[in-house]
Amino acid sequence: MNKRPDRGQHRPSQPRVSVIVPTRNEARNLEVVLPAVAAVRPAVHEVVVVDGNSVDGTIETAQRVLPGVRIVRQTRKGKGNAMACGFAAATGDVVVMFDADGSADPAEIPRFVQALVDGADFAKGSRFAKGGGSEDITLLRRSGNFGLNLVANTLFGTRYTDLCYGYNAFWTDILPMLELPAVDMPPHPDGGMYWGDGFEIETLLNCRIAAAGLAITEIPSVEKERMFGDTNLRTFADGTRVLRTLAAERRRAAREEQVTAPAAITPPAGHPAAPGDGIVGHVPAPSVSGSTPPAAPRPASRPGPTDAPTLPPYRSQPSSAGRPVAGDGRHQGGHGVPNGAGPGRAAAPGHQEGRRSDQVGVRYAWGEEAS
């Protein structure tokens, strides 16, 4: 089944770009970061700051240094929830995930956007691709990232070079396929976080985009040191969470592959089997040509002091592995995406649990391709 959204006339050659900046006590950094983002040319369509209950005047600083900024207050806790709130509030054709600590270079934004215009569904930043680099990563984190890359590429058949980097961009029409936790869900009942609300958000996105068979282009990116404040990263705890995410998302993809696999049938008694098919025949999965056109783009409205993210109402869903999740939206459609949000491909002969039998090509910005 073809799950890719229609890339035809619905994807503009000059897309409106929404930059999503999650913040928590980043006032000093925003004084430098936001004017730098606003200076990018071609100019971005909007900058959306998603705040997580900052107490250092982050919101006031953002409004002072960038009067046109949109402010969204995240609905729960965790970076994943902040990003989901920003995605829901965005009015552009493309979203760029951008950290507030000054480690990302705004001058690289046009390269991410150009990769999307050139045909990618997802433009992934990489510190370890040719031309990338990092002024901030430690030897321990570099080694951990290498090991996690190996696990991810083995499980999903990808060729990622930097699994744990959060500087990414994608077309907004693929959002329904990502099935992130709904932003209007109540806080987690035990005070924890829903699956996808935490720092695992980048890994979760990488896994689901690979499982969906979308086109990925890696963009070399240079990571700078954080300007002010302390990092929220916890090397061992976050590394363990990423590893758990890889395992959980591989199981999720395997379940959806089983759901979309072609059914095997046995002909009734006396019915001649097709030549060469033996007794058991296979009914091929129906092909899908085209998709439902997405809704017309939303006009950019003039933001108020604080914008509330909007998504379809939360619907209670069964939990997975003991954790509440946003929903298993295999039958959910929208925004030009055919119904069904799983990988949508029949399991190939010899497919083994835990490893994909097909591979997802990763195209690099300098023209090479690994597939």
C-alpha positions in Angstrom: 0.0 0.0 0.0 1.3 3.4 -0.9 1.3 5.6 2.2 3.1 8.6 0.9 1.1 11.8 0.7 0.4 13.3 -2.7 3.5 15.4 -3.6 2.0 17.0 -6.7 0.5 20.4 -6.9 -0.3 20.4 -3.1 3.3 20.9 -2.2 4.5 24.4 -3.2 7.9 25.2 -4.6 8.2 28.1 -2.1 6.6 26.7 1.1 5.7 28.7 4.1 8.1 27.7 6.9 7.1 27.4 10.6 10.0 27.3 13.0 9.0 25.5 16.2 11.1 26.4 19.3 10.4 24.5 22.5 11.5 26.5 25.6 11.9 26.1 29.4 13.8 28.9 31.1 15.6 30.0 27.9 15.2 33.8 28.2 18.9 34.6 27.8 19.3 32.3 24.8 16.2 33.7 23.1 17.7 37.2 23.0 20.2 35.9 20.5 18.4 33.0 18.9 15.1 34.6 17.8 16.6 37.6 16.0 18.9 35.2 14.2 16.0 33.1 13.0 14.1 36.2 11.9 17.2 37.3 9.9 17.1 34.1 7.7 16.5 34.7 4.1 14.2 33.7 2.5 12.2 34.8 5.5 10.3 32.2 7.5 6.6 32.4 7.7 6.4 32.3 11.5 8.3 31.5 14.7 6.3 29.5 17.2 7.7 29.4 20.8 6.2 26.6 22.8 6.8 27.3 26.5 6.9 24.8 29.3 6.1 26.9 32.4 9.3 29.0 32.4 9.9 31.2 35.4 12.7 33.4 34.0 10.7 35.6 31.7 11.1 33.5 28.6 7.7 34.5 27.1 8.2 38.2 27.9 11.7 38.1 26.4 10.5 36.3 23.2 7.8 39.0 22.7 10.3 41.8 23.3 13.0 40.6 20.9 10.6 39.3 18.2 7.3 41.2 18.4 5.6 38.9 15.7 6.4 35.7 17.6 3.6 33.3 18.3 3.5 32.0 21.9 2.0 28.6 22.7 1.9 27.0 26.2 2.4 23.3 26.1 -0.4 21.2 27.6 1.7 18.7 29.5 5.4 18.2 30.3 8.2 16.9 28.2 9.9 18.0 24.9 7.7 15.7 22.9 4.6 17.3 24.1 6.1 20.8 23.4 6.9 19.8 19.8 3.4 18.3 19.3 1.8 21.5 20.5 4.0 23.5 18.1 3.1 21.2 15.2 -0.6 21.6 16.0 -0.4 25.4 16.1 1.8 25.7 12.9 0.2 27.3 9.9 3.0 26.7 7.4 3.6 24.1 4.8 6.8 23.0 6.4 7.9 22.8 10.1 11.4 23.1 11.3 12.3 21.7 14.7 14.7 24.2 16.3 16.3 24.1 19.8 16.3 27.3 21.8 19.8 26.8 23.4 21.8 28.3 20.5 23.3 25.0 19.4 21.5 25.0 16.0 22.5 27.4 13.2 19.5 29.3 11.7 21.5 29.8 8.5 21.1 26.1 7.8 17.3 26.4 7.6 17.2 27.1 3.8 19.2 23.9 3.2 16.6 21.8 5.1 13.7 23.5 3.2 15.4 23.0 -0.2 15.8 19.3 0.5 12.1 19.1 1.0 11.3 21.0 -2.1 13.6 18.7 -4.0 11.5 15.7 -3.1 12.2 14.6 0.5 9.3 14.1 2.9 11.7 14.5 5.9 15.0 16.4 6.1 17.1 15.1 8.9 20.1 17.0 10.3 23.2 15.0 10.9 26.4 16.0 12.8 28.2 13.0 11.4 27.4 13.3 7.7 30.1 14.8 5.5 30.2 18.5 6.2 28.6 18.3 9.6 30.2 18.5 13.0 29.7 19.3 16.7 31.4 21.6 19.2 29.4 20.2 22.1 29.2 16.4 21.9 31.3 14.4 24.4 33.1 11.1 23.6 30.7 9.2 25.7 27.6 10.7 23.9 29.3 10.2 20.5 29.9 6.5 21.3 26.4 6.0 22.6 24.9 7.7 19.5 27.0 5.4 17.3 25.6 2.3 19.1 22.0 3.5 18.9 22.5 4.3 15.2 23.6 0.7 14.6 20.5 -0.6 16.5 18.1 1.6 14.6 19.6 0.9 11.2 19.5 -2.9 11.9 15.8 -2.8 13.1 14.4 -0.4 10.4 16.7 -1.0 7.4 17.8 2.6 7.4 21.1 4.3 6.9 20.9 7.1 9.5 24.2 8.6 10.6 22.8 10.6 13.5 19.8 9.2 15.2 19.8 11.5 18.3 20.0 14.9 16.6 16.9 17.1 17.0 17.4 19.6 14.1 14.9 18.3 11.5 12.2 19.5 9.1 9.3 18.0 7.3 6.1 18.7 5.3 3.1 19.2 7.6 1.0 16.9 5.4 2.8 13.9 7.0 1.7 14.8 10.5 -1.3 12.5 10.6 1.0 9.6 9.8 3.1 10.2 12.8 0.3 9.7 15.3 1.8 11.7 18.1 0.0 11.9 21.5 -3.0 14.3 21.2 -2.2 17.6 22.8 -5.6 17.8 24.5 -5.1 14.6 26.5 -5.1 15.2 30.3 -1.9 14.9 32.2 -0.6 11.4 32.8 -2.5 10.0 35.8 0.6 8.9 37.7 2.5 12.1 37.1 4.7 10.6 34.4 4.7 11.1 30.6 2.8 9.6 27.7 4.7 7.7 25.1 6.1 10.3 22.8 5.9 13.2 25.3 9.5 13.0 26.4 13.0 13.3 24.9 12.4 10.2 22.9 10.4 12.4 20.4 13.3 12.6 17.8 13.8 8.8 17.9 10.1 8.2 17.7 9.8 10.4 14.6 12.8 8.8 12.9 11.3 5.3 13.5 7.8 6.1 12.3 9.0 8.0 9.2 11.2 5.0 8.3 8.4 2.5 9.0 6.1 4.5 6.7 8.6 4.3 3.9 8.9 8.1 3.5 11.7 9.8 1.5 14.5 10.9 3.9 17.4 13.3 3.1 20.2 13.9 5.6 21.5 17.4 5.9 25.0 18.0 7.2 24.7 20.3 10.3 27.2 21.8 12.7 26.1 21.8 16.3 27.4 24.6 18.5 27.8 24.7 22.2 24.8 25.8 24.4 25.1 29.6 25.0 23.6 30.0 28.5 22.2 27.7 31.1 22.5 24.0 31.7 21.5 21.2 29.4 18.4 19.0 30.2 20.1 16.0 28.7 20.8 13.0 30.9 23.2 10.7 29.1 22.4 7.3 30.6 18.7 7.9 31.3 18.0 9.4 27.9 20.1 6.7 26.1 18.1 4.0 27.9 14.9 5.7 26.9 16.0 5.9 23.2 16.9 2.2 23.3 13.4 1.4 24.7 11.9 3.6 22.0 13.6 1.6 19.3 12.4 -1.7 20.6 8.8 -0.4 21.2 8.6 1.2 17.7 10.0 -1.9 16.0 7.2 -4.0 17.7 4.7 -1.4 16.7 5.8 -1.5 13.1 5.8 -5.3 13.1 2.2 -5.4 14.3 1.1 -3.0 11.6 2.9 -5.0 8.9 0.9 -8.0 10.1 -2.3 -6.1 9.8 -1.6 -5.0 6.3 -0.1 -8.3 5.0 -2.1 -10.1 2.3 -4.4 -12.8 3.5 -3.8 -16.5 2.6 -6.9 -18.5 1.5 -7.5 -22.1 0.7 -9.6 -22.8 -2.4 -12.8 -24.8 -1.7 -12.9 -28.5 -2.3 -12.8 -29.3 -6.0 -11.7 -25.8 -7.0 -8.6 -26.0 -9.2 -5.6 -24.1 -7.8 -3.8 -21.7 -10.0 -0.9 -23.2 -11.9 2.3 -23.1 -9.8 0.4 -21.8 -6.7 0.0 -25.1 -4.9 -3.0 -25.6 -2.7 -2.8 -22.3 -0.9 -3.2 -19.1 -2.9 -2.5 -15.5 -1.9 -4.8 -12.6 -2.5 -2.7 -9.6 -3.4 -3.2 -6.4 -1.4 -5.2 -3.8 -3.3 -3.1 -1.1 -4.8 -3.7 2.5 -4.0 -3.2 5.0 -6.8 -3.4 8.6 -5.5 -4.9 9.9 -2.3 -7.5 12.2 -1.0 -6.5 15.8 -1.7 -5.6 17.7 1.5 -7.7 20.5 2.7 -7.0 23.9 1.4 -4.1 25.6 3.3 -5.1 27.5 6.3 -4.6 31.3 6.0 -2.1 32.7 8.4 -4.1 34.4 11.1 -2.8 37.2 13.2 -1.7 35.6 16.4 -2.9 36.8 19.8 -0.7 37.1 22.9 -0.9 33.3 23.4 -2.1 30.7 20.9 -3.6 27.4 22.0 -2.7 24.4 19.9 -5.6 22.7 18.2 -6.0 19.1 17.2 -8.9 16.7 16.7 -10.5 15.9 20.1 -8.8 13.3 22.2 -10.3 9.8 22.0 -9.6 7.3 24.6 -7.5 4.4 23.2 -6.2 1.1 24.6 -2.8 1.3 26.2 0.3 -0.5 24.9 2.8 -2.3 27.1 1.3 -0.8 30.2 1.7 2.8 29.0 -1.1 5.1 27.9 -0.7 6.2 24.3 -2.3 8.7 22.0 -4.0 6.2 19.9 -3.5 3.5 17.3 -4.8 5.5 14.3 -4.4 2.9 11.7 -7.8 3.9 10.3 -7.3 7.6 10.6 -6.9 9.7 7.5 -6.6 13.3 6.6 -4.4 15.9 5.0 -4.0 14.0 1.8 -3.0 10.8 3.5 -4.9 7.6 2.7 -6.5 5.8 5.6 -4.1 3.6 7.5 -1.0 5.0 9.3 1.0 1.8 9.5 3.9 1.0 7.2 1.3 -0.3 4.7 3.5 -2.9 3.1 2.9 -6.6 3.1 5.5 -8.5 4.9 8.0 -9.9 2.4 8.7 -13.6 2.3 11.2 -14.6 4.9 10.5 -11.5 7.0 11.7 -12.0 10.6 10.4 -10.3 13.7 12.6 -7.5 14.9 14.2 -6.7 11.5 12.8 -5.3 8.3 13.3 -7.2 5.1 13.3 -4.1 3.1 15.5 -1.0 3.5 14.6 2.7 3.6 16.9 4.8 1.4 18.6 7.8 3.0 19.7 10.4 0.4 22.5 12.7 1.5 22.6 16.3 0.6 25.8 16.1 -1.3 24.3 13.6 -3.8 25.2 10.2 -2.6 22.5 7.7 -1.8 22.4 4.7 0.6 19.6 2.3 0.0 
